[in-house]
C-alpha cells in the first residue's frame, strides 16, 4: 500500500530565539508520486525529510500521512524507509545481514532469506551478499543501502541525497535504476538533492526551496519554462540563465525598448499582452533573463518573426563535444542573485568544536555563515547609458558595464576570441523580473486579467 503525505504550514526552529530553519512549508504528495525537494545546500530540504520520517520534531504546523495527523507518531509507526547520503551500513555485518536487518527487527522468527534474495536480484547485487560493506565500491554500497530500505516493503521512500558520494558516471546509472525501481514498485517517494539534473530527470514534480521557504512546485518542464521568481530561474537550467540589468523605456510616440546599457532590445509592434504589461515598469530597473537557447548567432537579414538583433564580442568558448557554449560581452551589467548556494540555517546542529577552537575570527565567520537569507534579492542598478558602437574595439572583460551572454551553438562553429558577432534574440523566450525578483514577463496568471 502506498500513502499520501501532506504538510501544512510546517516550521522548524532549533531553539526559541532562532529563526526558522523551515518556514511555513506547505506541500502535498500524492500516493505513488515521485517528488523531488531541490535547493542549495542548507536550504532546509533535508530537515523537511527528517520531519516526515519522525527524526526531527515539528515546531509548528501539521504533518498528515494518509489524512492522519502524524506530528507525534513514532518513526516506527509511519511505515517509512529512508536512504541516507552516507549509506549508514553496519560495517561488522555482511551485506546480506544489512539488507535483512529491518526484517529481523520487525519479526525475529521470520525466514528473511527469500525477501533478501529477491531484493538483491532486483538491485543486481546477488554476488556481493556475503561480503562486507568495506569490500564494496560506492555504487554497490548504495545499492545495499537501498536494498535495506526496499526489503521492508514500506509505503513511503525518503531519499536524502543518496547519490552525492558517488562518481558522475555511476551516478547517472544509479539515477536511471532508481527511477525504474520506484516506478515498478509504485511507492510514494520523496527525494532530496541539490543537483538539478537529478531533479529534472527523476521527479514527477519538483519543489524548489530556498532559505527554508518553498519557492515553487510543479512539473520539471513547468519549473524550467515558467519560473515564478528570479531565484528559481537562476537555479534551474544548465548553463545558468543569462540575467542582465535593464531599464524599460516606453515613450508615448515610440517603440518600447529594454535598455541593457550599451545596447537595447526593441520590442516589435503591436506589443504582445506580456509586453504591454511592461509599461508599468517605465523607468524602473528590471532584470532581463535569456536562456542560452533564446539567442543565436545570425545576421539581422536572417531574423525570424519575433527575433531582434544584438551584437556581441567573443570572450571565450566552452567546447562540450556535442555543442559549444559561447560567452559574449554585450556591454550590459549582470544581475547577481543572492544565495544560489545558501549557508547552513541558523540553529541547525553544529559540529562540536575541538579544544582551542578557531578563536574569535573563526566564530565571527560561523556567525556570518549562519544567516538565513530573506526574500530573493537581486543586485541591480542603473546601467551605464552610453551609445554602443558594434564595431568599436574594446575588451569586454574590462569595459565598464560589461557582462557575459552565454549562447548555445553547434560544435563545429569556431569563433576567435575578440571577434564581433551578430546575434538574434527570440523575444518569445524573454523573461523579465522586477527589482524584487518576481517574474513579470511572461505575465503571471493573476496579472493577465488586470487592465493594461
C-alpha positions as CSV (number, residue, x, y, z in Angstrom):
1,X,0.0,0.0,0.0
2,X,1.3,3.5,-0.9
3,X,0.4,6.6,1.1
4,X,-0.2,10.3,0.7
5,X,1.9,12.8,2.6
6,X,0.8,16.4,3.3
7,X,2.5,19.2,5.3
8,X,0.6,22.3,6.2
9,X,2.4,25.4,7.5
10,X,5.2,23.2,8.9
11,X,8.0,25.1,10.5
12,X,11.2,24.1,12.3
13,X,13.2,26.0,14.9
14,X,16.4,24.9,16.7
15,X,15.7,27.0,19.8
16,X,13.2,29.5,20.8
17,X,15.1,32.6,19.7
18,X,16.5,31.0,16.5
19,X,15.0,31.9,13.1
20,X,13.0,29.2,11.3
21,X,15.2,26.6,9.5
22,X,12.0,25.6,7.7
23,X,9.4,28.4,7.4
24,X,5.6,27.6,7.0
25,X,6.2,24.8,4.5
26,X,3.0,23.6,2.8
27,X,3.0,20.7,0.3
28,X,1.0,17.6,-0.6
29,X,2.4,14.4,-2.2
30,X,0.0,12.1,-3.9
31,X,0.1,8.3,-3.4
32,X,2.7,6.8,-5.7
33,X,4.2,10.2,-6.7
34,X,7.9,10.8,-7.1
35,X,8.5,14.3,-5.6
36,X,12.0,15.9,-5.6
37,X,12.9,18.5,-3.0
38,X,15.5,20.7,-4.7
39,X,17.6,23.6,-3.4
40,X,21.1,24.7,-2.5
41,X,22.9,23.2,0.5
42,X,21.5,24.4,3.8
43,X,18.1,25.4,2.5
44,X,16.1,23.1,4.8
45,X,15.2,20.3,2.4
46,X,16.8,17.5,4.5
47,X,15.1,18.9,7.6
48,X,11.7,18.6,5.9
49,X,12.6,15.0,5.0
50,X,13.6,14.2,8.6
51,X,10.4,15.7,10.0
52,X,8.4,13.5,7.7
53,X,10.4,10.5,8.9
54,X,9.9,11.5,12.6
55,X,13.7,12.1,13.1
56,X,13.1,15.8,13.8
57,X,10.3,17.3,15.9
58,X,7.9,19.7,14.2
59,X,7.9,23.1,15.8
60,X,4.7,24.4,14.2
61,X,2.2,23.2,11.6
62,X,0.8,19.8,10.8
63,X,2.0,16.6,9.1
64,X,-0.5,14.1,7.9
65,X,0.0,10.7,6.5
66,X,-3.0,9.3,4.6
67,X,-5.1,12.0,6.3
68,X,-4.0,11.0,9.8
69,X,-2.1,13.6,12.0
70,X,1.4,12.3,12.4
71,X,3.2,15.0,14.3
72,X,3.6,12.8,17.4
73,X,3.6,9.4,15.7
74,X,6.7,7.3,16.4
75,X,9.0,6.8,13.4
76,X,8.5,3.0,13.5
77,X,4.7,3.5,13.2
78,X,4.9,5.6,10.0
79,X,5.8,2.8,7.6
80,X,8.6,4.9,6.1
81,X,12.0,3.8,4.9
82,X,14.9,6.2,4.5
83,X,18.0,6.1,2.4
84,X,20.8,8.3,3.6
85,X,23.7,10.1,1.9
86,X,26.4,8.3,3.8
87,X,25.0,4.7,3.2
88,X,24.7,4.1,7.0
89,X,25.6,0.4,6.8
90,X,26.7,-1.7,9.7
91,X,30.4,-2.5,9.0
92,X,30.5,-5.6,11.1
93,X,27.6,-7.2,9.2
94,X,27.6,-8.9,5.8
95,X,25.6,-7.2,3.1
96,X,23.0,-10.0,3.4
97,X,22.6,-9.2,7.1
98,X,22.5,-5.4,6.4
99,X,19.6,-5.9,4.0
100,X,17.8,-8.3,6.3
101,X,18.3,-6.2,9.5
102,X,15.0,-4.3,9.4
103,X,13.2,-7.7,8.8
104,X,14.9,-9.1,11.8
105,X,13.8,-6.2,14.0
106,X,10.3,-6.5,12.6
107,X,9.9,-10.2,13.2
108,X,12.9,-12.1,14.6
109,X,11.4,-15.5,13.8
110,X,10.6,-14.9,10.1
111,X,12.8,-16.5,7.5
112,X,14.5,-13.4,5.9
113,X,16.3,-15.3,3.1
114,X,13.7,-15.2,0.3
115,X,13.0,-11.5,0.7
116,X,16.7,-10.6,0.9
117,X,17.4,-12.7,-2.2
118,X,14.5,-11.1,-4.1
119,X,15.7,-7.6,-3.1
120,X,19.3,-8.4,-4.2
121,X,18.2,-9.7,-7.6
122,X,16.1,-6.6,-8.1
123,X,19.2,-4.5,-7.4
124,X,21.8,-6.7,-9.2
125,X,23.9,-7.4,-6.1
126,X,23.4,-11.1,-5.6
127,X,27.1,-11.9,-5.9
128,X,28.1,-9.5,-3.0
129,X,25.7,-10.6,-0.3
130,X,28.3,-12.5,1.7
131,X,30.9,-9.7,1.6
132,X,31.2,-6.8,4.0
133,X,30.5,-3.1,3.1
134,X,34.2,-2.3,3.2
135,X,34.8,-4.7,0.3
136,X,32.3,-2.9,-2.0
137,X,32.5,0.1,-4.3
138,X,30.5,3.2,-3.5
139,X,27.8,2.2,-6.0
140,X,27.5,-1.3,-4.6
141,X,27.2,0.1,-1.0
142,X,24.4,2.5,-2.1
143,X,22.6,-0.5,-3.7
144,X,22.9,-2.4,-0.4
145,X,21.6,0.7,1.5
146,X,18.6,0.9,-0.9
147,X,18.1,-2.9,-0.5
148,X,17.8,-2.5,3.2
149,X,15.0,0.1,2.7
150,X,13.3,-1.9,-0.1
151,X,13.3,-5.2,1.8
152,X,10.8,-3.8,4.3
153,X,8.3,-3.0,1.5
154,X,7.4,0.4,3.0
155,X,4.6,2.6,1.8
156,X,6.9,5.7,1.6
157,X,10.6,6.1,0.5
158,X,12.6,9.0,1.7
159,X,16.0,9.5,-0.1
160,X,18.4,12.1,1.3
161,X,20.9,12.9,-1.5
162,X,21.7,9.2,-2.0
163,X,24.0,9.7,-5.0
164,X,26.1,12.7,-3.8
165,X,29.0,10.5,-2.7
166,X,29.3,8.6,-6.0
167,X,31.3,9.4,-9.1
168,X,29.5,11.1,-12.0
169,X,29.3,8.1,-14.4
170,X,27.9,5.7,-11.8
171,X,25.6,8.4,-10.5
172,X,23.9,8.6,-14.0
173,X,23.5,4.8,-14.0
174,X,22.0,4.7,-10.5
175,X,19.7,7.6,-11.3
176,X,18.1,5.5,-14.1
177,X,17.9,2.5,-11.8
178,X,16.2,4.5,-9.0
179,X,13.6,5.9,-11.5
180,X,12.9,2.4,-12.9
181,X,12.7,0.8,-9.4
182,X,10.4,3.3,-7.8
183,X,8.1,3.2,-10.9
184,X,7.9,-0.6,-10.7
185,X,7.2,-0.6,-7.0
186,X,4.7,2.3,-7.3
187,X,5.7,3.6,-3.9
188,X,5.4,7.3,-2.8
189,X,9.0,8.7,-3.0
190,X,10.4,12.0,-1.7
191,X,13.9,12.6,-2.9
192,X,16.2,15.3,-1.7
193,X,19.0,16.7,-3.9
194,X,20.9,19.9,-4.7
195,X,21.6,18.6,-8.2
196,X,19.1,20.0,-10.7
197,X,19.9,17.3,-13.3
198,X,18.7,14.7,-10.9
199,X,15.6,16.6,-10.0
200,X,14.6,17.3,-13.6
201,X,15.2,13.7,-14.7
202,X,13.7,11.9,-11.8
203,X,10.8,13.8,-10.4
204,X,7.1,13.7,-11.4
205,X,7.1,17.1,-9.6
206,X,9.9,19.3,-8.3
207,X,9.6,21.5,-5.2
208,X,12.3,24.3,-5.1
209,X,13.4,25.6,-1.7
210,X,15.5,28.5,-0.6
211,X,16.3,29.5,3.0
212,X,13.7,27.2,4.4
213,X,10.9,28.6,2.2
214,X,9.2,26.8,-0.6
215,X,9.7,28.8,-3.8
216,X,7.8,26.9,-6.4
217,X,6.3,23.5,-7.1
218,X,5.5,21.9,-10.5
219,X,6.4,19.5,-13.2
220,X,10.1,19.8,-14.3
221,X,9.1,21.3,-17.7
222,X,6.9,23.9,-16.0
223,X,9.6,24.9,-13.5
224,X,12.0,25.4,-16.3
225,X,9.7,27.2,-18.7
226,X,7.8,29.4,-16.2
227,X,10.0,30.1,-13.1
228,X,8.0,32.2,-10.6
229,X,10.9,34.2,-9.5
230,X,14.5,35.0,-10.4
231,X,15.9,32.5,-7.9
232,X,14.2,29.6,-9.5
233,X,15.1,30.8,-13.0
234,X,18.8,31.1,-11.9
235,X,18.9,27.8,-10.1
236,X,17.2,25.7,-12.8
237,X,18.9,25.2,-16.1
238,X,22.4,24.4,-17.4
239,X,24.2,26.7,-18.3
240,X,22.7,29.1,-15.9
241,X,20.2,31.7,-17.4
242,X,21.7,35.0,-18.5
243,X,20.4,37.7,-16.2
244,X,21.1,41.3,-17.3
245,X,20.2,44.6,-15.7
246,X,17.9,46.7,-17.8
247,X,15.5,49.7,-17.8
248,X,12.2,49.9,-19.5
249,X,11.6,52.8,-21.9
250,X,8.1,53.2,-23.2
251,X,7.7,56.6,-24.9
252,X,4.2,57.7,-25.9
253,X,5.0,58.0,-29.6
254,X,7.7,55.5,-29.9
255,X,8.5,51.8,-29.6
256,X,9.2,50.2,-26.3
257,X,12.8,49.3,-25.6
258,X,14.6,47.4,-22.9
259,X,17.9,49.4,-22.3
260,X,20.7,46.9,-21.5
261,X,23.4,49.6,-21.1
262,X,25.3,49.9,-24.4
263,X,22.6,48.1,-26.4
264,X,18.8,47.7,-26.2
265,X,16.1,45.3,-27.2
266,X,13.4,46.9,-29.3
267,X,10.0,45.2,-28.8
268,X,8.0,44.8,-32.1
269,X,4.7,46.5,-32.7
270,X,1.9,45.6,-31.9
271,X,3.0,44.7,-28.4
272,X,2.0,41.3,-27.1
273,X,-0.1,41.1,-24.0
274,X,3.0,40.2,-21.9
275,X,5.0,43.1,-23.3
276,X,2.1,45.6,-22.8
277,X,2.3,44.9,-19.1
278,X,5.9,46.1,-19.0
279,X,4.6,49.7,-19.4
280,X,4.0,49.9,-15.7
281,X,7.8,49.3,-15.2
282,X,8.6,52.5,-17.2
283,X,11.9,54.0,-16.0
284,X,12.3,51.3,-13.3
285,X,15.3,48.9,-13.1
286,X,14.4,45.4,-14.1
287,X,16.2,42.2,-14.9
288,X,16.1,40.6,-18.3
289,X,16.5,36.8,-18.4
290,X,17.6,34.9,-21.5
291,X,18.4,31.2,-21.6
292,X,21.3,30.1,-23.8
293,X,18.8,28.7,-26.4
294,X,17.0,32.0,-26.7
295,X,19.8,33.7,-28.6
296,X,21.5,32.5,-31.8
297,X,24.3,33.8,-34.0
298,X,22.9,35.3,-37.2
299,X,22.6,38.4,-39.3
300,X,19.6,40.8,-39.0
301,X,18.6,39.7,-42.5
302,X,18.3,36.2,-41.2
303,X,15.9,37.2,-38.4
304,X,12.7,35.1,-38.0
305,X,9.5,36.7,-36.8
306,X,9.9,37.8,-33.1
307,X,13.7,38.0,-33.3
308,X,15.6,41.2,-32.7
309,X,19.3,41.9,-33.3
310,X,22.2,42.5,-30.8
311,X,25.9,42.4,-31.3
312,X,28.4,40.6,-29.1
313,X,32.2,40.2,-28.7
314,X,33.5,36.7,-28.1
315,X,35.1,36.3,-24.7
316,X,35.7,32.5,-24.8
317,X,34.1,29.3,-25.9
318,X,33.4,26.2,-23.8
319,X,33.6,23.2,-26.1
320,X,31.3,20.4,-24.8
321,X,31.7,17.9,-27.6
322,X,28.1,17.7,-28.8
323,X,27.8,21.5,-28.6
324,X,29.6,24.7,-27.7
325,X,28.8,27.5,-25.2
326,X,30.0,30.8,-26.5
327,X,30.5,33.6,-23.9
328,X,29.9,37.0,-25.3
329,X,30.3,40.5,-24.0
330,X,27.4,42.7,-25.0
331,X,28.1,45.8,-22.8
332,X,25.5,45.0,-20.1
333,X,25.7,44.6,-16.4
334,X,24.9,41.1,-15.0
335,X,22.3,40.9,-12.2
336,X,23.6,39.0,-9.2
337,X,21.1,36.6,-7.4
338,X,21.9,36.1,-3.8
339,X,22.1,32.8,-2.0
340,X,22.2,30.4,-5.0
341,X,24.4,28.4,-2.6
342,X,22.8,29.3,0.7
343,X,24.6,28.7,4.1
344,X,23.6,26.4,6.9
345,X,20.4,27.6,8.6
346,X,20.6,29.3,12.0
347,X,20.2,26.9,14.9
348,X,20.8,23.7,13.0
349,X,23.1,21.3,14.9
350,X,26.7,22.4,14.9
351,X,29.7,20.2,14.9
352,X,31.4,20.1,18.3
353,X,34.5,22.4,18.2
354,X,37.8,20.9,19.4
355,X,39.6,22.4,22.4
356,X,41.3,25.7,21.4
357,X,38.6,26.3,18.8
358,X,39.0,28.6,15.8
359,X,39.2,31.7,18.0
360,X,37.3,35.0,17.7
361,X,37.8,35.3,13.9
362,X,36.5,31.7,13.4
363,X,33.4,32.4,15.5
364,X,32.7,35.5,13.5
365,X,32.9,33.5,10.3
366,X,30.5,31.0,11.8
367,X,28.0,33.7,12.7
368,X,28.2,35.2,9.3
369,X,27.7,31.9,7.6
370,X,24.6,31.2,9.8
371,X,22.5,34.0,8.5
372,X,19.3,32.7,6.8
373,X,18.6,34.6,3.6
374,X,15.4,36.5,3.3
375,X,13.3,37.1,0.2
376,X,15.1,36.7,-3.1
377,X,17.2,39.8,-3.7
378,X,18.7,41.0,-6.9
379,X,21.6,43.3,-7.2
380,X,20.6,45.9,-9.7
381,X,21.5,49.4,-10.6
382,X,21.1,51.8,-13.4
383,X,23.0,50.5,-16.4
384,X,25.6,52.9,-17.9
385,X,23.9,54.9,-20.6
386,X,26.4,55.1,-23.5
387,X,26.0,54.8,-27.2
388,X,27.1,51.4,-28.4
389,X,29.3,51.0,-31.4
390,X,29.2,47.4,-32.5
391,X,32.4,47.9,-34.4
392,X,34.4,49.6,-31.7
393,X,37.4,47.8,-30.3
394,X,37.1,47.1,-26.6
395,X,37.9,44.4,-24.1
396,X,34.5,43.2,-22.7
397,X,36.2,41.8,-19.6
398,X,37.5,45.3,-18.7
399,X,34.9,47.6,-20.2
400,X,32.6,49.4,-17.7
401,X,29.3,47.7,-17.6
402,X,30.5,44.6,-19.4
403,X,28.6,41.4,-18.9
404,X,28.5,37.9,-20.5
405,X,25.8,36.4,-22.5
406,X,26.1,32.6,-23.0
407,X,24.8,31.3,-26.3
408,X,24.5,27.6,-27.2
409,X,25.8,26.7,-30.7
410,X,26.7,23.7,-32.7
411,X,30.1,22.0,-32.0
412,X,31.6,22.9,-35.4
413,X,31.3,26.7,-35.1
414,X,34.7,28.1,-34.4
415,X,34.9,31.8,-33.2
416,X,38.1,33.7,-32.4
417,X,38.3,35.5,-29.1
418,X,37.6,39.2,-29.6
419,X,35.6,38.7,-32.7
420,X,32.4,40.7,-33.2
421,X,29.4,38.5,-34.0
422,X,25.8,39.4,-34.9
423,X,23.1,37.9,-32.5
424,X,19.4,37.4,-32.8
425,X,17.3,37.3,-29.7
426,X,14.0,35.4,-29.7
427,X,11.6,37.6,-27.7
428,X,9.2,34.7,-27.3
429,X,11.8,33.3,-24.9
430,X,12.3,36.6,-23.0
431,X,11.9,36.7,-19.2
432,X,11.6,39.9,-17.2
433,X,11.8,40.2,-13.4
434,X,11.1,43.2,-11.3
435,X,13.6,44.6,-8.8
436,X,12.2,42.3,-6.1
437,X,12.9,39.2,-8.3
438,X,9.3,38.4,-9.2
439,X,8.6,37.3,-12.8
440,X,6.6,39.9,-14.7
441,X,7.1,38.5,-18.2
442,X,5.7,36.1,-19.2
443,X,3.0,37.6,-17.1
444,X,1.8,35.5,-14.1
445,X,-1.8,34.4,-14.4
446,X,-3.0,36.8,-11.7
447,X,-1.8,39.8,-13.9
448,X,-3.3,38.6,-17.2
449,X,-6.8,39.5,-16.0
450,X,-5.8,43.0,-15.0
451,X,-6.2,46.0,-17.2
452,X,-3.2,47.0,-19.3
